[in-house]
Amino acid sequence: MTASDLQDLLTATLTRQLGGSRRRWKTVLGAVRVYDPATHPHCNWSVAPSGSVAEVAAVERLLDRMRGEQPIVSEG
């Protein structure tokens, strides 16, 4: 899975579960940053969400789950 695939999956999941627009959730998520798996072997990506307290909390809950399901992604 690529970083853009992950961002699309996160956006679609948030939209489906919580409503709102894909554009808003993509803005709340921001970019998916990918790190070298050699230095981050358990999970090589991160997201720094910004938005309301409720939006950030919803994103963080989803990110916790997704780190277990998709711990390694590639650039792109």
PDB file of N, H, CA, C and O in Angstrom:
ATOM      1  N   MET A   1       0.843  -1.167   0.000  1.00  0.00           N
ATOM      2  CA  MET A   1       0.000   0.000   0.000  1.00  0.00           C
ATOM      3  C   MET A   1       0.890   1.231   0.000  1.00  0.00           C
ATOM      4  O   MET A   1       1.917   1.268   0.678  1.00  0.00           O
ATOM      5  N   THR A   2       0.490   2.236  -0.762  1.00  0.00           N
ATOM      6  H   THR A   2      -0.344   2.206  -1.313  1.00  0.00           H
ATOM      7  CA  THR A   2       1.244   3.486  -0.811  1.00  0.00           C
ATOM      8  C   THR A   2       0.656   4.486   0.183  1.00  0.00           C
ATOM      9  O   THR A   2      -0.436   4.279   0.713  1.00  0.00           O
ATOM     10  N   ALA A   3       1.385   5.561   0.429  1.00  0.00           N
ATOM     11  H   ALA A   3       2.272   5.729  -0.001  1.00  0.00           H
ATOM     12  CA  ALA A   3       0.912   6.600   1.339  1.00  0.00           C
ATOM     13  C   ALA A   3      -0.390   7.221   0.824  1.00  0.00           C
ATOM     14  O   ALA A   3      -1.288   7.503   1.617  1.00  0.00           O
ATOM     15  N   SER A   4      -0.504   7.437  -0.477  1.00  0.00           N
ATOM     16  H   SER A   4       0.225   7.208  -1.121  1.00  0.00           H
ATOM     17  CA  SER A   4      -1.743   8.018  -1.012  1.00  0.00           C
ATOM     18  C   SER A   4      -2.904   7.034  -0.910  1.00  0.00           C
ATOM     19  O   SER A   4      -4.044   7.441  -0.683  1.00  0.00           O
ATOM     20  N   ASP A   5      -2.620   5.726  -1.078  1.00  0.00           N
ATOM     21  H   ASP A   5      -1.694   5.395  -1.263  1.00  0.00           H
ATOM     22  CA  ASP A   5      -3.665   4.712  -0.875  1.00  0.00           C
ATOM     23  C   ASP A   5      -4.156   4.740   0.573  1.00  0.00           C
ATOM     24  O   ASP A   5      -5.355   4.647   0.832  1.00  0.00           O
ATOM     25  N   LEU A   6      -3.224   4.869   1.506  1.00  0.00           N
ATOM     26  H   LEU A   6      -2.249   4.944   1.295  1.00  0.00           H
ATOM     27  CA  LEU A   6      -3.574   4.917   2.918  1.00  0.00           C
ATOM     28  C   LEU A   6      -4.406   6.158   3.220  1.00  0.00           C
ATOM     29  O   LEU A   6      -5.397   6.084   3.946  1.00  0.00           O
ATOM     30  N   GLN A   7      -4.004   7.289   2.667  1.00  0.00           N
ATOM     31  H   GLN A   7      -3.199   7.349   2.078  1.00  0.00           H
ATOM     32  CA  GLN A   7      -4.772   8.518   2.888  1.00  0.00           C
ATOM     33  C   GLN A   7      -6.189   8.375   2.324  1.00  0.00           C
ATOM     34  O   GLN A   7      -7.149   8.816   2.956  1.00  0.00           O
ATOM     35  N   ASP A   8      -6.329   7.773   1.157  1.00  0.00           N
ATOM     36  H   ASP A   8      -5.549   7.414   0.643  1.00  0.00           H
ATOM     37  CA  ASP A   8      -7.653   7.539   0.572  1.00  0.00           C
ATOM     38  C   ASP A   8      -8.487   6.616   1.455  1.00  0.00           C
ATOM     39  O   ASP A   8      -9.677   6.858   1.657  1.00  0.00           O
ATOM     40  N   LEU A   9      -7.869   5.563   1.978  1.00  0.00           N
ATOM     41  H   LEU A   9      -6.903   5.366   1.813  1.00  0.00           H
ATOM     42  CA  LEU A   9      -8.571   4.623   2.851  1.00  0.00           C
ATOM     43  C   LEU A   9      -9.018   5.307   4.139  1.00  0.00           C
ATOM     44  O   LEU A   9     -10.154   5.124   4.576  1.00  0.00           O
ATOM     45  N   LEU A  10      -8.143   6.082   4.739  1.00  0.00           N
ATOM     46  H   LEU A  10      -7.220   6.231   4.384  1.00  0.00           H
ATOM     47  CA  LEU A  10      -8.486   6.802   5.961  1.00  0.00           C
ATOM     48  C   LEU A  10      -9.624   7.788   5.709  1.00  0.00           C
ATOM     49  O   LEU A  10     -10.569   7.870   6.493  1.00  0.00           O
ATOM     50  N   THR A  11      -9.528   8.531   4.616  1.00  0.00           N
ATOM     51  H   THR A  11      -8.761   8.465   3.978  1.00  0.00           H
ATOM     52  CA  THR A  11     -10.558   9.516   4.272  1.00  0.00           C
ATOM     53  C   THR A  11     -11.904   8.846   4.040  1.00  0.00           C
ATOM     54  O   THR A  11     -12.926   9.312   4.542  1.00  0.00           O
ATOM     55  N   ALA A  12     -11.909   7.758   3.285  1.00  0.00           N
ATOM     56  H   ALA A  12     -11.078   7.379   2.877  1.00  0.00           H
ATOM     57  CA  ALA A  12     -13.157   7.048   3.004  1.00  0.00           C
ATOM     58  C   ALA A  12     -13.764   6.476   4.282  1.00  0.00           C
ATOM     59  O   ALA A  12     -14.980   6.530   4.468  1.00  0.00           O
ATOM     60  N   THR A  13     -12.935   5.933   5.154  1.00  0.00           N
ATOM     61  H   THR A  13     -11.948   5.889   5.002  1.00  0.00           H
ATOM     62  CA  THR A  13     -13.423   5.352   6.401  1.00  0.00           C
ATOM     63  C   THR A  13     -14.031   6.428   7.304  1.00  0.00           C
ATOM     64  O   THR A  13     -15.105   6.224   7.871  1.00  0.00           O
ATOM     65  N   LEU A  14     -13.361   7.559   7.440  1.00  0.00           N
ATOM     66  H   LEU A  14     -12.489   7.725   6.979  1.00  0.00           H
ATOM     67  CA  LEU A  14     -13.879   8.644   8.266  1.00  0.00           C
ATOM     68  C   LEU A  14     -15.191   9.187   7.706  1.00  0.00           C
ATOM     69  O   LEU A  14     -16.124   9.461   8.460  1.00  0.00           O
ATOM     70  N   THR A  15     -15.263   9.339   6.402  1.00  0.00           N
ATOM     71  H   THR A  15     -14.505   9.116   5.789  1.00  0.00           H
ATOM     72  CA  THR A  15     -16.485   9.839   5.765  1.00  0.00           C
ATOM     73  C   THR A  15     -17.639   8.873   5.988  1.00  0.00           C
ATOM     74  O   THR A  15     -18.752   9.285   6.316  1.00  0.00           O
ATOM     75  N   ARG A  16     -17.367   7.599   5.809  1.00  0.00           N
ATOM     76  H   ARG A  16     -16.463   7.264   5.542  1.00  0.00           H
ATOM     77  CA  ARG A  16     -18.405   6.582   5.980  1.00  0.00           C
ATOM     78  C   ARG A  16     -18.874   6.491   7.435  1.00  0.00           C
ATOM     79  O   ARG A  16     -20.073   6.398   7.696  1.00  0.00           O
ATOM     80  N   GLN A  17     -17.941   6.517   8.370  1.00  0.00           N
ATOM     81  H   GLN A  17     -16.967   6.593   8.158  1.00  0.00           H
ATOM     82  CA  GLN A  17     -18.288   6.332   9.773  1.00  0.00           C
ATOM     83  C   GLN A  17     -18.861   7.580  10.433  1.00  0.00           C
ATOM     84  O   GLN A  17     -19.735   7.487  11.296  1.00  0.00           O
ATOM     85  N   LEU A  18     -18.365   8.749  10.026  1.00  0.00           N
ATOM     86  H   LEU A  18     -17.655   8.825   9.325  1.00  0.00           H
ATOM     87  CA  LEU A  18     -18.724   9.963  10.751  1.00  0.00           C
ATOM     88  C   LEU A  18     -19.450  11.011   9.912  1.00  0.00           C
ATOM     89  O   LEU A  18     -19.930  12.012  10.445  1.00  0.00           O
ATOM     90  N   GLY A  19     -19.531  10.785   8.614  1.00  0.00           N
ATOM     91  H   GLY A  19     -19.141   9.973   8.181  1.00  0.00           H
ATOM     92  CA  GLY A  19     -20.188  11.765   7.756  1.00  0.00           C
ATOM     93  C   GLY A  19     -19.245  12.895   7.388  1.00  0.00           C
ATOM     94  O   GLY A  19     -18.039  12.817   7.619  1.00  0.00           O
ATOM     95  N   GLY A  20     -19.802  13.931   6.823  1.00  0.00           N
ATOM     96  H   GLY A  20     -20.782  13.994   6.636  1.00  0.00           H
ATOM     97  CA  GLY A  20     -18.981  15.039   6.362  1.00  0.00           C
ATOM     98  C   GLY A  20     -18.478  14.767   4.958  1.00  0.00           C
ATOM     99  O   GLY A  20     -18.867  13.787   4.322  1.00  0.00           O
ATOM    100  N   SER A  21     -17.622  15.632   4.492  1.00  0.00           N
ATOM    101  H   SER A  21     -17.306  16.427   5.009  1.00  0.00           H
ATOM    102  CA  SER A  21     -17.120  15.496   3.122  1.00  0.00           C
ATOM    103  C   SER A  21     -15.722  14.887   3.122  1.00  0.00           C
ATOM    104  O   SER A  21     -14.961  15.021   4.080  1.00  0.00           O
ATOM    105  N   ARG A  22     -15.413  14.221   2.030  1.00  0.00           N
ATOM    106  H   ARG A  22     -16.032  14.111   1.252  1.00  0.00           H
ATOM    107  CA  ARG A  22     -14.066  13.658   1.861  1.00  0.00           C
ATOM    108  C   ARG A  22     -13.031  14.777   1.883  1.00  0.00           C
ATOM    109  O   ARG A  22     -11.935  14.607   2.417  1.00  0.00           O
ATOM    110  N   ARG A  23     -13.382  15.919   1.302  1.00  0.00           N
ATOM    111  H   ARG A  23     -14.272  16.057   0.868  1.00  0.00           H
ATOM    112  CA  ARG A  23     -12.448  17.045   1.255  1.00  0.00           C
ATOM    113  C   ARG A  23     -12.098  17.511   2.669  1.00  0.00           C
ATOM    114  O   ARG A  23     -10.933  17.768   2.969  1.00  0.00           O
ATOM    115  N   ARG A  24     -13.115  17.621   3.541  1.00  0.00           N
ATOM    116  H   ARG A  24     -14.062  17.412   3.297  1.00  0.00           H
ATOM    117  CA  ARG A  24     -12.858  18.064   4.917  1.00  0.00           C
ATOM    118  C   ARG A  24     -11.962  17.077   5.649  1.00  0.00           C
ATOM    119  O   ARG A  24     -11.009  17.485   6.314  1.00  0.00           O
ATOM    120  N   TRP A  25     -12.253  15.780   5.535  1.00  0.00           N
ATOM    121  H   TRP A  25     -13.027  15.449   4.995  1.00  0.00           H
ATOM    122  CA  TRP A  25     -11.440  14.787   6.231  1.00  0.00           C
ATOM    123  C   TRP A  25     -10.020  14.747   5.687  1.00  0.00           C
ATOM    124  O   TRP A  25      -9.072  14.527   6.442  1.00  0.00           O
ATOM    125  N   LYS A  26      -9.865  14.958   4.390  1.00  0.00           N
ATOM    126  H   LYS A  26     -10.634  15.136   3.777  1.00  0.00           H
ATOM    127  CA  LYS A  26      -8.515  14.986   3.814  1.00  0.00           C
ATOM    128  C   LYS A  26      -7.728  16.168   4.375  1.00  0.00           C
ATOM    129  O   LYS A  26      -6.527  16.066   4.627  1.00  0.00           O
ATOM    130  N   THR A  27      -8.425  17.294   4.567  1.00  0.00           N
ATOM    131  H   THR A  27      -9.400  17.376   4.362  1.00  0.00           H
ATOM    132  CA  THR A  27      -7.786  18.469   5.158  1.00  0.00           C
ATOM    133  C   THR A  27      -7.413  18.198   6.619  1.00  0.00           C
ATOM    134  O   THR A  27      -6.321  18.563   7.056  1.00  0.00           O
ATOM    135  N   VAL A  28      -8.298  17.571   7.361  1.00  0.00           N
ATOM    136  H   VAL A  28      -9.185  17.274   7.006  1.00  0.00           H
ATOM    137  CA  VAL A  28      -8.029  17.246   8.771  1.00  0.00           C
ATOM    138  C   VAL A  28      -6.847  16.289   8.868  1.00  0.00           C
ATOM    139  O   VAL A  28      -5.988  16.454   9.733  1.00  0.00           O
ATOM    140  N   LEU A  29      -6.795  15.290   7.992  1.00  0.00           N
ATOM    141  H   LEU A  29      -7.494  15.156   7.289  1.00  0.00           H
ATOM    142  CA  LEU A  29      -5.706  14.306   8.023  1.00  0.00           C
ATOM    143  C   LEU A  29      -4.354  14.924   7.695  1.00  0.00           C
ATOM    144  O   LEU A  29      -3.364  14.669   8.379  1.00  0.00           O
ATOM    145  N   GLY A  30      -4.319  15.723   6.663  1.00  0.00           N
ATOM    146  H   GLY A  30      -5.124  15.931   6.106  1.00  0.00           H
ATOM    147  CA  GLY A  30      -3.043  16.228   6.186  1.00  0.00           C
ATOM    148  C   GLY A  30      -2.300  15.132   5.437  1.00  0.00           C
ATOM    149  O   GLY A  30      -2.884  14.111   5.074  1.00  0.00           O
ATOM    150  N   ALA A  31      -1.039  15.345   5.214  1.00  0.00           N
ATOM    151  H   ALA A  31      -0.565  16.175   5.509  1.00  0.00           H
ATOM    152  CA  ALA A  31      -0.220  14.399   4.447  1.00  0.00           C
ATOM    153  C   ALA A  31       0.194  13.209   5.309  1.00  0.00           C
ATOM    154  O   ALA A  31       0.375  13.332   6.521  1.00  0.00           O
ATOM    155  N   VAL A  32       0.338  12.067   4.663  1.00  0.00           N
ATOM    156  H   VAL A  32       0.192  11.967   3.679  1.00  0.00           H
ATOM    157  CA  VAL A  32       0.893  10.884   5.317  1.00  0.00           C
ATOM    158  C   VAL A  32       2.402  10.943   5.114  1.00  0.00           C
ATOM    159  O   VAL A  32       2.883  10.930   3.981  1.00  0.00           O
ATOM    160  N   ARG A  33       3.141  11.008   6.207  1.00  0.00           N
ATOM    161  H   ARG A  33       2.750  11.019   7.127  1.00  0.00           H
ATOM    162  CA  ARG A  33       4.605  11.029   6.127  1.00  0.00           C
ATOM    163  C   ARG A  33       5.134   9.607   6.224  1.00  0.00           C
ATOM    164  O   ARG A  33       4.720   8.833   7.086  1.00  0.00           O
ATOM    165  N   VAL A  34       6.049   9.280   5.333  1.00  0.00           N
ATOM    166  H   VAL A  34       6.385   9.909   4.632  1.00  0.00           H
ATOM    167  CA  VAL A  34       6.620   7.930   5.284  1.00  0.00           C
ATOM    168  C   VAL A  34       8.086   8.001   5.694  1.00  0.00           C
ATOM    169  O   VAL A  34       8.839   8.858   5.230  1.00  0.00           O
ATOM    170  N   TYR A  35       8.471   7.086   6.568  1.00  0.00           N
ATOM    171  H   TYR A  35       7.859   6.390   6.945  1.00  0.00           H
ATOM    172  CA  TYR A  35       9.841   7.018   7.073  1.00  0.00           C
ATOM    173  C   TYR A  35      10.498   5.727   6.603  1.00  0.00           C
ATOM    174  O   TYR A  35       9.822   4.800   6.156  1.00  0.00           O
ATOM    175  N   ASP A  36      11.790   5.677   6.705  1.00  0.00           N
ATOM    176  H   ASP A  36      12.339   6.430   7.068  1.00  0.00           H
ATOM    177  CA  ASP A  36      12.556   4.499   6.315  1.00  0.00           C
ATOM    178  C   ASP A  36      12.226   3.340   7.264  1.00  0.00           C
ATOM    179  O   ASP A  36      12.334   3.495   8.480  1.00  0.00           O
ATOM    180  N   PRO A  37      11.826   2.185   6.726  1.00  0.00           N
ATOM    181  CA  PRO A  37      11.516   1.035   7.590  1.00  0.00           C
ATOM    182  C   PRO A  37      12.711   0.571   8.435  1.00  0.00           C
ATOM    183  O   PRO A  37      12.526  -0.082   9.462  1.00  0.00           O
ATOM    184  N   ALA A  38      13.929   0.903   8.009  1.00  0.00           N
ATOM    185  H   ALA A  38      14.080   1.434   7.175  1.00  0.00           H
ATOM    186  CA  ALA A  38      15.107   0.523   8.792  1.00  0.00           C
ATOM    187  C   ALA A  38      15.138   1.256  10.133  1.00  0.00           C
ATOM    188  O   ALA A  38      15.620   0.710  11.125  1.00  0.00           O
ATOM    189  N   THR A  39      14.629   2.481  10.167  1.00  0.00           N
ATOM    190  H   THR A  39      14.238   2.924   9.361  1.00  0.00           H
ATOM    191  CA  THR A  39      14.617   3.247  11.413  1.00  0.00           C
ATOM    192  C   THR A  39      13.260   3.201  12.113  1.00  0.00           C
ATOM    193  O   THR A  39      13.150   3.553  13.287  1.00  0.00           O
ATOM    194  N   HIS A  40      12.230   2.767  11.387  1.00  0.00           N
ATOM    195  H   HIS A  40      12.319   2.482  10.433  1.00  0.00           H
ATOM    196  CA  HIS A  40      10.873   2.663  11.937  1.00  0.00           C
ATOM    197  C   HIS A  40      10.293   1.301  11.551  1.00  0.00           C
ATOM    198  O   HIS A  40       9.372   1.232  10.737  1.00  0.00           O
ATOM    199  N   PRO A  41      10.820   0.219  12.127  1.00  0.00           N
ATOM    200  CA  PRO A  41      10.435  -1.121  11.674  1.00  0.00           C
ATOM    201  C   PRO A  41       9.006  -1.542  12.035  1.00  0.00           C
ATOM    202  O   PRO A  41       8.452  -2.430  11.387  1.00  0.00           O
ATOM    203  N   HIS A  42       8.407  -0.934  13.040  1.00  0.00           N
ATOM    204  H   HIS A  42       8.856  -0.213  13.567  1.00  0.00           H
ATOM    205  CA  HIS A  42       7.070  -1.372  13.462  1.00  0.00           C
ATOM    206  C   HIS A  42       5.950  -0.610  12.760  1.00  0.00           C
ATOM    207  O   HIS A  42       4.860  -1.147  12.564  1.00  0.00           O
ATOM    208  N   CYS A  43       6.215   0.629  12.386  1.00  0.00           N
ATOM    209  H   CYS A  43       7.100   1.065  12.546  1.00  0.00           H
ATOM    210  CA  CYS A  43       5.237   1.445  11.660  1.00  0.00           C
ATOM    211  C   CYS A  43       6.012   2.601  11.036  1.00  0.00           C
ATOM    212  O   CYS A  43       6.572   3.436  11.747  1.00  0.00           O
ATOM    213  N   ASN A  44       6.040   2.647   9.705  1.00  0.00           N
ATOM    214  H   ASN A  44       5.585   1.969   9.128  1.00  0.00           H
ATOM    215  CA  ASN A  44       6.888   3.627   9.042  1.00  0.00           C
ATOM    216  C   ASN A  44       6.137   4.842   8.503  1.00  0.00           C
ATOM    217  O   ASN A  44       6.616   5.512   7.588  1.00  0.00           O
ATOM    218  N   TRP A  45       4.974   5.124   9.061  1.00  0.00           N
ATOM    219  H   TRP A  45       4.585   4.579   9.804  1.00  0.00           H
ATOM    220  CA  TRP A  45       4.227   6.292   8.602  1.00  0.00           C
ATOM    221  C   TRP A  45       3.606   7.024   9.785  1.00  0.00           C
ATOM    222  O   TRP A  45       3.434   6.464  10.868  1.00  0.00           O
ATOM    223  N   SER A  46       3.276   8.288   9.548  1.00  0.00           N
ATOM    224  H   SER A  46       3.415   8.743   8.668  1.00  0.00           H
ATOM    225  CA  SER A  46       2.586   9.063  10.578  1.00  0.00           C
ATOM    226  C   SER A  46       1.707  10.108   9.913  1.00  0.00           C
ATOM    227  O   SER A  46       1.895  10.472   8.752  1.00  0.00           O
ATOM    228  N   VAL A  47       0.745  10.575  10.689  1.00  0.00           N
ATOM    229  H   VAL A  47       0.592  10.279  11.632  1.00  0.00           H
ATOM    230  CA  VAL A  47      -0.167  11.634  10.272  1.00  0.00           C
ATOM    231  C   VAL A  47      -0.281  12.585  11.448  1.00  0.00           C
ATOM    232  O   VAL A  47      -0.327  12.153  12.600  1.00  0.00           O
ATOM    233  N   ALA A  48      -0.328  13.885  11.162  1.00  0.00           N
ATOM    234  H   ALA A  48      -0.291  14.237  10.227  1.00  0.00           H
ATOM    235  CA  ALA A  48      -0.502  14.901  12.207  1.00  0.00           C
ATOM    236  C   ALA A  48      -1.815  15.636  11.937  1.00  0.00           C
ATOM    237  O   ALA A  48      -1.820  16.684  11.292  1.00  0.00           O
ATOM    238  N   PRO A  49      -2.932  15.085  12.432  1.00  0.00           N
ATOM    239  CA  PRO A  49      -4.229  15.690  12.125  1.00  0.00           C
ATOM    240  C   PRO A  49      -4.395  17.062  12.771  1.00  0.00           C
ATOM    241  O   PRO A  49      -3.828  17.352  13.824  1.00  0.00           O
ATOM    242  N   SER A  50      -5.188  17.893  12.106  1.00  0.00           N
ATOM    243  H   SER A  50      -5.649  17.658  11.250  1.00  0.00           H
ATOM    244  CA  SER A  50      -5.532  19.191  12.666  1.00  0.00           C
ATOM    245  C   SER A  50      -6.999  19.460  12.363  1.00  0.00           C
ATOM    246  O   SER A  50      -7.477  19.182  11.263  1.00  0.00           O
ATOM    247  N   GLY A  51      -7.690  19.987  13.319  1.00  0.00           N
ATOM    248  H   GLY A  51      -7.302  20.213  14.213  1.00  0.00           H
ATOM    249  CA  GLY A  51      -9.107  20.264  13.177  1.00  0.00           C
ATOM    250  C   GLY A  51      -9.693  20.448  14.557  1.00  0.00           C
ATOM    251  O   GLY A  51      -8.978  20.798  15.495  1.00  0.00           O
ATOM    252  N   SER A  52     -10.981  20.217  14.691  1.00  0.00           N
ATOM    253  H   SER A  52     -11.561  19.932  13.928  1.00  0.00           H
ATOM    254  CA  SER A  52     -11.614  20.341  16.006  1.00  0.00           C
ATOM    255  C   SER A  52     -11.141  19.197  16.908  1.00  0.00           C
ATOM    256  O   SER A  52     -10.571  18.211  16.442  1.00  0.00           O
ATOM    257  N   VAL A  53     -11.390  19.354  18.193  1.00  0.00           N
ATOM    258  H   VAL A  53     -11.853  20.155  18.572  1.00  0.00           H
ATOM    259  CA  VAL A  53     -11.010  18.319  19.156  1.00  0.00           C
ATOM    260  C   VAL A  53     -11.679  16.997  18.797  1.00  0.00           C
ATOM    261  O   VAL A  53     -11.042  15.946  18.857  1.00  0.00           O
ATOM    262  N   ALA A  54     -12.943  17.039  18.428  1.00  0.00           N
ATOM    263  H   ALA A  54     -13.461  17.893  18.379  1.00  0.00           H
ATOM    264  CA  ALA A  54     -13.675  15.814  18.070  1.00  0.00           C
ATOM    265  C   ALA A  54     -13.110  15.185  16.797  1.00  0.00           C
ATOM    266  O   ALA A  54     -12.991  13.963  16.712  1.00  0.00           O
ATOM    267  N   GLU A  55     -12.765  16.002  15.820  1.00  0.00           N
ATOM    268  H   GLU A  55     -12.861  16.995  15.889  1.00  0.00           H
ATOM    269  CA  GLU A  55     -12.204  15.473  14.571  1.00  0.00           C
ATOM    270  C   GLU A  55     -10.858  14.807  14.818  1.00  0.00           C
ATOM    271  O   GLU A  55     -10.606  13.705  14.331  1.00  0.00           O
ATOM    272  N   VAL A  56     -10.004  15.470  15.568  1.00  0.00           N
ATOM    273  H   VAL A  56     -10.209  16.366  15.963  1.00  0.00           H
ATOM    274  CA  VAL A  56      -8.673  14.909  15.854  1.00  0.00           C
ATOM    275  C   VAL A  56      -8.807  13.617  16.647  1.00  0.00           C
ATOM    276  O   VAL A  56      -8.082  12.657  16.384  1.00  0.00           O
ATOM    277  N   ALA A  57      -9.712  13.575  17.606  1.00  0.00           N
ATOM    278  H   ALA A  57     -10.300  14.355  17.820  1.00  0.00           H
ATOM    279  CA  ALA A  57      -9.918  12.362  18.401  1.00  0.00           C
ATOM    280  C   ALA A  57     -10.397  11.212  17.519  1.00  0.00           C
ATOM    281  O   ALA A  57      -9.946  10.078  17.683  1.00  0.00           O
ATOM    282  N   ALA A  58     -11.304  11.494  16.587  1.00  0.00           N
ATOM    283  H   ALA A  58     -11.670  12.415  16.454  1.00  0.00           H
ATOM    284  CA  ALA A  58     -11.794  10.462  15.673  1.00  0.00           C
ATOM    285  C   ALA A  58     -10.667   9.942  14.788  1.00  0.00           C
ATOM    286  O   ALA A  58     -10.552   8.738  14.557  1.00  0.00           O
ATOM    287  N   VAL A  59      -9.840  10.853  14.297  1.00  0.00           N
ATOM    288  H   VAL A  59      -9.933  11.831  14.485  1.00  0.00           H
ATOM    289  CA  VAL A  59      -8.710  10.450  13.452  1.00  0.00           C
ATOM    290  C   VAL A  59      -7.739   9.601  14.265  1.00  0.00           C
ATOM    291  O   VAL A  59      -7.285   8.563  13.783  1.00  0.00           O
ATOM    292  N   GLU A  60      -7.414  10.012  15.474  1.00  0.00           N
ATOM    293  H   GLU A  60      -7.783  10.855  15.865  1.00  0.00           H
ATOM    294  CA  GLU A  60      -6.459   9.267  16.297  1.00  0.00           C
ATOM    295  C   GLU A  60      -6.955   7.853  16.601  1.00  0.00           C
ATOM    296  O   GLU A  60      -6.164   6.910  16.603  1.00  0.00           O
ATOM    297  N   ARG A  61      -8.252   7.696  16.857  1.00  0.00           N
ATOM    298  H   ARG A  61      -8.895   8.462  16.856  1.00  0.00           H
ATOM    299  CA  ARG A  61      -8.794   6.348  17.079  1.00  0.00           C
ATOM    300  C   ARG A  61      -8.608   5.476  15.838  1.00  0.00           C
ATOM    301  O   ARG A  61      -8.218   4.313  15.938  1.00  0.00           O
ATOM    302  N   LEU A  62      -8.890   6.046  14.678  1.00  0.00           N
ATOM    303  H   LEU A  62      -9.207   6.991  14.596  1.00  0.00           H
ATOM    304  CA  LEU A  62      -8.729   5.294  13.432  1.00  0.00           C
ATOM    305  C   LEU A  62      -7.257   4.990  13.169  1.00  0.00           C
ATOM    306  O   LEU A  62      -6.924   3.889  12.732  1.00  0.00           O
ATOM    307  N   LEU A  63      -6.379   5.946  13.429  1.00  0.00           N
ATOM    308  H   LEU A  63      -6.649   6.840  13.785  1.00  0.00           H
ATOM    309  CA  LEU A  63      -4.946   5.728  13.205  1.00  0.00           C
ATOM    310  C   LEU A  63      -4.416   4.602  14.085  1.00  0.00           C
ATOM    311  O   LEU A  63      -3.585   3.811  13.639  1.00  0.00           O
ATOM    312  N   ASP A  64      -4.882   4.518  15.320  1.00  0.00           N
ATOM    313  H   ASP A  64      -5.557   5.161  15.683  1.00  0.00           H
ATOM    314  CA  ASP A  64      -4.447   3.427  16.206  1.00  0.00           C
ATOM    315  C   ASP A  64      -4.784   2.077  15.585  1.00  0.00           C
ATOM    316  O   ASP A  64      -3.965   1.157  15.605  1.00  0.00           O
ATOM    317  N   ARG A  65      -5.986   1.960  15.036  1.00  0.00           N
ATOM    318  H   ARG A  65      -6.650   2.706  15.020  1.00  0.00           H
ATOM    319  CA  ARG A  65      -6.392   0.706  14.402  1.00  0.00           C
ATOM    320  C   ARG A  65      -5.586   0.443  13.128  1.00  0.00           C
ATOM    321  O   ARG A  65      -5.138  -0.679  12.893  1.00  0.00           O
ATOM    322  N   MET A  66      -5.406   1.471  12.315  1.00  0.00           N
ATOM    323  H   MET A  66      -5.770   2.383  12.505  1.00  0.00           H
ATOM    324  CA  MET A  66      -4.722   1.295  11.032  1.00  0.00           C
ATOM    325  C   MET A  66      -3.236   0.988  11.193  1.00  0.00           C
ATOM    326  O   MET A  66      -2.649   0.317  10.345  1.00  0.00           O
ATOM    327  N   ARG A  67      -2.633   1.464  12.256  1.00  0.00           N
ATOM    328  H   ARG A  67      -3.110   2.009  12.946  1.00  0.00           H
ATOM    329  CA  ARG A  67      -1.211   1.136  12.485  1.00  0.00           C
ATOM    330  C   ARG A  67      -1.025  -0.364  12.668  1.00  0.00           C
ATOM    331  O   ARG A  67       0.004  -0.917  12.278  1.00  0.00           O
ATOM    332  N   GLY A  68      -2.000  -1.013  13.250  1.00  0.00           N
ATOM    333  H   GLY A  68      -2.836  -0.564  13.567  1.00  0.00           H
ATOM    334  CA  GLY A  68      -1.945  -2.467  13.394  1.00  0.00           C
ATOM    335  C   GLY A  68      -2.232  -3.197  12.099  1.00  0.00           C
ATOM    336  O   GLY A  68      -1.660  -4.257  11.847  1.00  0.00           O
ATOM    337  N   GLU A  69      -3.113  -2.644  11.271  1.00  0.00           N
ATOM    338  H   GLU A  69      -3.578  -1.783  11.476  1.00  0.00           H
ATOM    339  CA  GLU A  69      -3.508  -3.289  10.031  1.00  0.00           C
ATOM    340  C   GLU A  69      -2.570  -3.000   8.850  1.00  0.00           C
ATOM    341  O   GLU A  69      -2.356  -3.863   7.999  1.00  0.00           O
ATOM    342  N   GLN A  70      -2.026  -1.811   8.805  1.00  0.00           N
ATOM    343  H   GLN A  70      -2.200  -1.110   9.496  1.00  0.00           H
ATOM    344  CA  GLN A  70      -1.146  -1.381   7.707  1.00  0.00           C
ATOM    345  C   GLN A  70       0.101  -0.700   8.276  1.00  0.00           C
ATOM    346  O   GLN A  70       0.268   0.508   8.111  1.00  0.00           O
ATOM    347  N   PRO A  71       0.969  -1.446   8.935  1.00  0.00           N
ATOM    348  CA  PRO A  71       2.100  -0.797   9.598  1.00  0.00           C
ATOM    349  C   PRO A  71       3.177  -0.261   8.643  1.00  0.00           C
ATOM    350  O   PRO A  71       3.887   0.686   8.979  1.00  0.00           O
ATOM    351  N   ILE A  72       3.296  -0.854   7.476  1.00  0.00           N
ATOM    352  H   ILE A  72       2.719  -1.624   7.202  1.00  0.00           H
ATOM    353  CA  ILE A  72       4.341  -0.448   6.531  1.00  0.00           C
ATOM    354  C   ILE A  72       3.691  -0.025   5.210  1.00  0.00           C
ATOM    355  O   ILE A  72       2.919  -0.773   4.610  1.00  0.00           O
ATOM    356  N   VAL A  73       4.026   1.200   4.770  1.00  0.00           N
ATOM    357  H   VAL A  73       4.653   1.808   5.257  1.00  0.00           H
ATOM    358  CA  VAL A  73       3.552   1.680   3.474  1.00  0.00           C
ATOM    359  C   VAL A  73       4.761   2.164   2.681  1.00  0.00           C
ATOM    360  O   VAL A  73       5.840   2.381   3.231  1.00  0.00           O
ATOM    361  N   SER A  74       4.557   2.327   1.396  1.00  0.00           N
ATOM    362  H   SER A  74       3.680   2.152   0.949  1.00  0.00           H
ATOM    363  CA  SER A  74       5.620   2.825   0.525  1.00  0.00           C
ATOM    364  C   SER A  74       5.308   4.264   0.109  1.00  0.00           C
ATOM    365  O   SER A  74       4.174   4.726   0.238  1.00  0.00           O
ATOM    366  N   GLU A  75       6.307   4.949  -0.379  1.00  0.00           N
ATOM    367  H   GLU A  75       7.228   4.574  -0.483  1.00  0.00           H
ATOM    368  CA  GLU A  75       6.115   6.307  -0.893  1.00  0.00           C
ATOM    369  C   GLU A  75       5.127   6.267  -2.050  1.00  0.00           C
ATOM    370  O   GLU A  75       4.968   5.253  -2.730  1.00  0.00           O
ATOM    371  N   GLY A  76       4.485   7.380  -2.246  1.00  0.00           N
ATOM    372  H   GLY A  76       4.615   8.204  -1.694  1.00  0.00           H
ATOM    373  CA  GLY A  76       3.616   7.472  -3.429  1.00  0.00           C
ATOM    374  C   GLY A  76       2.212   7.799  -3.126  1.00  0.00           C
ATOM    375  O   GLY A  76       1.391   7.903  -4.037  1.00  0.00           O
TER     376      GLY A  76
END
